[in-house]
Amino acid sequence: MIEIAEEVSLALESGGAVVALESTIIAHGLPFPDNLAAAQAMEGAVRACGATPATIAVLEGVVRIGMGPAELERLAQPGSGVLKAGASDLAAVMVGRRTAATTVSATCVLATRVGIRVFATGGIGGVHLGDPSDVSADLDTLARAPIAVVSSGVKAILDMRRTLERLESLGVLIIGFKTDELPGFYFRSTGLPLEHRMYRPIDVANAIRVRLALGQGGVLVANPIAPEAEIAQSQIEEWLEVARSDAHRVGVRGKDLTPFLMARLAGLSGGRTVAANRALAESNAFLAGMIAAALAMENPAPARPGFGGDGGR
């Protein structure tokens, strides 16, 4: 029930650099055609570093590790009925032969299952504002999974302070890439301090290597959005207040809340948040590619679990 694209399989078997990419940003994160352009740009950014991109999704119940152009376009089409699957949904989606985009938690589970150790996304989930009991599965999964996730911090619609506290209590190593603060997704600074800062991909790769050798679980690499692409925090908060009010009025909650809020932000901002999201996602993919390439430089070909004795296909 897992199919690995040939180029991804060859890279993994030879100990090459591979970067996992989630598919929720394609199916639920951005409007068409920006979602498809973002997916293509992220894959291109990974390739520019000499690494192999592995966009992950579930198609008719089969996990796909690595997607072709037609499959990316299929996920990007509006009204395609693609589900949004977290880690806890995978078994039911697969048995039901459904098609689903994978969230951060699901992508972490599937990537590590085939031996991928670096993953790029836009922003991770976390603790929802106004309801500390509503916590994304991304956090617990990241604490357990032997993988490094490169993101621009936590999605701006969430409670960043509580999310950072939860990550710290779970024992997740957080590395600020050229920053001492947790990035705020659309904006570079949140005022929330990070203990560890690194400046070179090779240093991050070495920290990941040691972390995984110790069996300590995941790493969050916090990569701020570029200065020219960021949007002021005060402006984001103003738009968010309107978006949350709209969500409350129409009764949107649960898994539907994040896509709803992101869509409302896109409309309220006249597309500025979409452009920022694309910029940070591509930047994160590029950094992840550099880290994966650095990890592969001194890595022997890893032992990988097989799937039915067919070479991983």
N, C-alpha and C positions, 0 to 999 in steps of 0.2 A: 504493500500500500504506500510505499515511498519510491518515487522515481527521481533519480539524480541526473541532471543534464550532463551530457558527455564531457563538455569542457570543465564543468565543476568536478566531476568524478576524477578526471585525469589530473587536475590540479591537486585535489586532496590526496590521491594515491602517490603523487610525486613530492608531497610536502610543500607544495606551492602556496602562494598567498590567496586566500579566499575571503570575501566579505559577504555576509548575509544582509539582505535588505528585506524589510517587511512590506506587505502589500496593502495594508489598511490605508496608507497615504494615497494609494492609487484608487481604491474602490470607495473610500469614505472620507478621506482627508481633504481633497482638493476637487474643485469643479473640473469638468471636461472642457477643453483639452489640456488644461494646465496640469492635471494629474498625470497624463501620459507623458507630457514633456518633462515633468519632474522625475518620473521613473527612468526615462531614457537618460536624463542628465546625471542622475545618481549612478547608473550603471557606467556611463562614460567616464565619470570622475574616478570610479574604482579602477577602470581599465587604464586610465592615464597614469596610475601609480604602479602598473605592472601586476595588478592583482585581478582576480576573476570575480565578477559579481554573481551572487546567487540570490535572486529575488525568490521569495518563498510564498506559496499559496496552496490551497487545496482545490483541486478541480475534479468534480464528480467523485469525491471521496478519496482521491489519490493525492497524496502530498507531493508537490513538485518543488524540488530544490534546484532552482535555475529555470528561468522562463525565456521563451522565444518572443520575438516581436509581436506575433499574432496573439499570443497569450496575454502579453502586457496590455495590448489594445482591447482585448476582450474584458479584462478586469476594469479598464478605465471607462468603458461605455456607460453612460447614464441609463438608469432603469434596467440594468442587467440582472438585478435580483441577487447580487453577490452578498452573502452573509458576512458578518464580522465575528471572527472566531478568536476567543482568548484561549489560554492553555487548557482551561477546564472544558472547553467545548469540542476539542479536537476529536475525541473518540466518537462522540455522537455524530459529528459532521462527517467523519470518515465512513462510519457504518451506514449512515443514511445516504451516502453517495451525493452529498451536497457540495456546492461550490462556495468557498469562503476565502476572504482576505484574512491574513493573520495579523494579530496585534503584536505588540512587543513581547508579551508573555509567551504567546504561541510560537513566535519566531525564535525566541530563545530556546524553547524546548526542542523544536525541530532542528535548528542549526547545530546544537550541541549533540543531538542524536547521531549526526553524520560526521562529527569531528570539526565543525567550523568554530573558530574561537574569537572572531571579531564580527561585530554587527553594527550597522549604521542606521540611524533613524532620525526623525526630526526632533521629537521630544518624548520623554517617557510619561506614563500615567502616574497618578499619585493620589493624594488625599483631596477629596472634593471640598471646596469652600462651603461652609455652612453645615456640613455633615461629616464630622471626623470619622464616623463609622463607615463611610463610603470610600473604600480604599481600592485602588486598582490592583489587580493580580500581578501587574508588572513588577511591583516592589518585592514581594515574596519570591517570585520566580527568579529575579535578578540576584537575590541573596543566595539562592541555591545553585543556579546554573553556572558551569565553568565557562564563562564567556565575558568579553568586554563589549559594552554598549557605548557607542559614541553618539552623543545627543547634545542639543543646545539647552540642556537642563530639563526642567519639567514644563509641560505645557502651561501656557500663561493663564489658562482658565482655572487652574487648580490652586490649592493652598500650598504655596511653595515652602513656607517655613515648616509646616507640619510634615510635609513630604520629606524634606531634608532630615528632620528629626527621626522620621520612621526609617529612612535609609541607614542612618547612623546606628540606630538601635538594632537593626537587622545585621549589622556588620558588613555592609557593602563598602568597598573601598571606592572613594570618590576622588578622582584626579582632575584638577582644573588645568586645562591646556592653555597656558599663557594667561591664566586668570587666578585671582585669589577669592573670587566670589562665584556663587552658583549663578549661571546665566538664567535669564528670564524668558527664554524662547525668542520672543520678538524683540527683546531689549537685552543689552549686554550685562547690566548690573542690577542686582537685587538687594545688595547690602547684606546678604547671607554669606558669612565667611566659609571658605573651604580650607582645610588643614594642609592639603597637599597640592603643590603646583609643579608642573613640568613644562619644559619648553621644546623638547625634541621628541619626534615619534619613536626614536630608538629607545629613549628613556622610558616612555610609556610601555613599549613592547617588553622591555626587560622587567618592569614592575608586574606586568600581566603574566609573564613567564614564571616569575617567582610565586606570585599569588596562586596560579593554577597548580604549580608543583607542590604547594603547601595544602592543596585541597580546600581552599577557603571560599570558593564560590566566586560570584561575579564582581566586575569592575565597571563603574560608571565613569566615562571620560567626558567631562563637561567642556564643550567647545562653543564659545560665544558666537552669536551671529556677527557678521562683518559690520563695521561701523556704518558703512554706506547703505546697508540694507535694514538697519534697525528702526523701530518705531518707538517713540517715547512711551514710557510706562504709564504716564498720566493719561495719554490718549487711549492706550489699550484698555485701561481701567474704566474710562468713560464709556467706551463701546461695549465693554463686558457688562456693565450695569444694565444697559438696555437689553442686551442679548439674554441675560439671566432672567430679567423681568418677562421677556417674551416666552422663554422656556417654561417659566412657572405658570404663565397665563394659559398656555396650551397643554400643559401637563406632560412635558417631555422629561424623561428621567432614565436612569440606568444606562445601558449601552448606547442609547440613542442621544444622550445628552451631549457628549463631546462632539459628534458630527454636527449636531444642530447648532451648538455655540460657534463652532468654527465656520459654518456656513453663514451665520448671522454676522460674524466679524468681517467676513469677506464682503458681504453686502454693505454693511455700515461704513467700511473703510474704502469703499470704491475699488476694491481689489488690491489695496496695499498689503493686507495681511497675506494674501495669496502669493504675491511677489516675494515677500519676506520669507514665507514658508519654503518656497522653492529655493531661495538663496541659501538658507541655513541647511536644508536637506542636502543640497549638492556639496556644500562645504564639509558637512559631517561625513559624507561618503568619501570625499577626497582624503580627509584625515584618517578615516578608517582604512582606506587603501594603503596609505603610507605606513600605518601601524602594522597592518597584516604583512606587508612586504618586509618590514623590519623583523617581525616574528619569524618569518619563513627563512630569513638569511642564515640563521644558525640552527634551524630546526631540522632534524632528520624526518624522513617520511613517517607520519604517525600511523600507528595501528588503528584501523577504522572498523567499526562493526559492519558486517555485510548484511545483505537483505536477500536471503534465499539462494546464496551461492552464485549469483549472476553478476558479480563484479560491482555491486552497488546500484545496478540499474533496477 
